[in-house]
Structures are given as structure tokens and as C-alpha cells.
């Protein structure tokens, strides 16, 4: 589903600025603008990206935690 970044941000609990950065970095596909000139993104693609980033953050925390125990 294609939606604006503000609605998308609410759906995935991320800041609109963060989503805008991902679009600028080409981590997320830009799907044009709506009538109010808001960036549009694919919500399914965004959900996949957010899940991958959260999983990577979680793995990083686990790795750093094991360093502290050594």
C-alpha cells in the first residue's frame, strides 16, 4: 500500500525524518508525492526495512553484551 510518510511513520513507530533519510539514501523507494507534496512510500517495503533494521540493532546489542561478559 502506498502512503505518505506521516501515516507510514505512525504505522511503524518511526519519525518521518528518519523515513525521509532512508528515501534519500535509497534504502526505501520513493513513490512520488501526494497532493500536499508529501513523500509517498510503500508501507509493506517500509515494514520490511524497519524489521530488518530493528533485528540488526538487536543483534548488535547482543554482540556488545557478550563482549562485556568476557
C-alpha positions in Angstrom: 0.0 0.0 0.0 1.4 3.4 -1.0 1.0 6.1 1.7 2.6 9.4 2.8 5.5 9.3 5.2 3.5 10.8 8.1 0.9 8.0 8.0 3.7 5.5 7.4 5.7 6.8 10.4 2.7 6.3 12.7 2.3 2.7 11.4 5.9 1.7 12.1 6.6 4.0 15.1 9.5 5.8 13.4 10.0 9.5 12.9 9.0 11.0 9.5 12.5 12.5 9.2 14.0 9.0 9.6 11.9 7.7 6.8 12.8 10.7 4.7 16.5 9.9 5.3 16.0 6.3 4.2 14.4 7.6 1.0 17.3 10.0 0.4 19.8 7.1 1.0 17.8 4.9 -1.4 17.2 2.3 1.2 13.5 2.9 0.5 11.8 3.5 -2.8 10.3 7.0 -3.4 6.8 6.8 -4.9 6.3 10.4 -5.8 4.3 13.0 -3.9 0.7 13.3 -2.8 -1.5 16.4 -3.4 0.0 18.1 -0.3 3.6 17.4 -1.7 4.3 14.8 1.0 6.7 12.0 0.1 4.9 8.7 -0.7 6.4 5.3 0.2 5.3 1.7 0.1 4.2 0.7 3.5 5.0 -3.0 3.0 8.5 -2.2 1.9 8.9 0.2 4.9 7.7 -2.5 7.3 10.3 -4.9 5.9 13.1 -2.3 6.2 12.1 -1.4 9.8 12.0 -5.1 10.8 15.5 -5.6 9.3 16.9 -2.6 11.0 15.4 -3.5 14.3 16.7 -7.0 14.0 20.2 -5.7 13.2 20.1 -3.4 16.2 19.0 -6.2 18.4 21.9 -8.4 17.1 24.3 -5.6 17.7 23.2 -5.3 21.3 23.6 -9.0 21.9 27.1 -8.9 20.4 28.1 -6.0 22.6 26.6 -7.7 25.6 28.7 -10.8 25.1 31.8 -8.5 24.9 31.1 -7.2 28.3 30.9 -10.7 29.8 34.3 -11.7 28.5 
